[in-house]
């Protein structure tokens, strides 16, 4: 079974017009991550870019989950095609 890793990394922040106290906080709620990634706040000066340490997180997903999602997507697409066919058939019968 294969595993895939999805990673998010925030390396720096910048472009503020005024000094700002910035911390990074993010999570993967739809992929089942248990705890969000949080960094310590840093000061970012105006018109500068500041490095943020520790703002990375990752999650490993099993291939089985990806295949299940792909099969679900294919099922939904086939249902949409069937629905469009039935609608076009109904319209052609109504126009006769």
C-alpha positions in Angstrom: 0.0 0.0 0.0 1.4 3.4 -0.9 1.4 6.5 1.3 1.3 10.1 0.2 2.4 13.1 2.2 0.7 16.5 1.8 2.9 19.3 3.3 2.3 23.0 3.9 5.2 25.2 4.8 5.1 28.9 5.4 8.7 30.2 5.1 8.2 34.0 5.4 5.7 36.8 5.6 5.9 40.3 4.4 4.4 43.2 2.6 2.8 44.9 5.6 2.4 48.7 5.5 2.7 48.9 9.3 4.5 46.9 11.9 2.6 43.7 12.7 2.8 41.0 15.3 2.3 37.8 13.2 1.9 34.1 14.1 0.9 31.3 11.8 -1.9 28.9 12.7 -3.3 26.3 10.3 -4.8 22.8 10.3 -6.0 20.1 8.0 -9.5 19.6 9.2 -10.7 17.8 6.1 -7.9 15.3 6.1 -8.2 14.3 9.7 -5.2 16.1 11.3 -5.5 16.1 15.1 -3.6 19.3 16.1 -3.1 22.6 14.2 0.3 24.0 13.5 1.1 27.1 15.5 4.2 29.3 15.6 5.4 31.8 18.1 4.5 35.4 17.2 7.2 37.5 15.5 7.4 41.2 14.7 7.3 42.1 11.0 8.5 45.6 10.1 6.9 47.6 7.3 8.0 46.8 3.8 10.2 43.9 4.9 10.0 40.1 4.8 10.5 38.1 7.9 11.3 34.4 8.2 9.0 32.2 10.2 10.4 29.1 11.9 8.4 26.0 12.6 5.5 26.8 10.3 5.3 23.5 8.5 2.9 20.6 8.8 2.3 17.4 7.0 -0.1 14.5 6.9 0.2 11.1 5.3 -2.7 9.7 3.4 -3.1 6.2 2.3 -3.5 5.3 -1.3 -6.7 3.5 -0.4 -8.4 6.7 0.7 -7.3 8.4 -2.6 -8.7 5.5 -4.6 -12.0 5.7 -2.7 -12.3 9.4 -3.4 -11.5 8.8 -7.1 -14.2 6.1 -7.4 -16.7 8.4 -5.7 -15.8 11.1 -8.2 -16.3 8.8 -11.1 -19.6 7.6 -9.8 -20.8 11.2 -9.5 -19.6 12.0 -13.0 -21.5 9.0 -14.4 -24.6 10.0 -12.6 -24.3 13.5 -14.0 -23.9 12.1 -17.5 -27.0 9.8 -17.0 -29.0 12.8 -15.8 -28.0 14.9 -18.7 -29.0 12.1 -21.1 -32.3 11.6 -19.4 -33.0 15.4 -19.5 -32.2 15.6 -23.2 -34.4 12.6 -23.9 -37.2 14.2 -22.0 -36.8 17.5 -23.8 -36.8 15.7 -27.2 -40.0 13.9 -26.3 -41.7 17.1 -25.1 -40.8 18.9 -28.3 -42.3 16.2 -30.6 
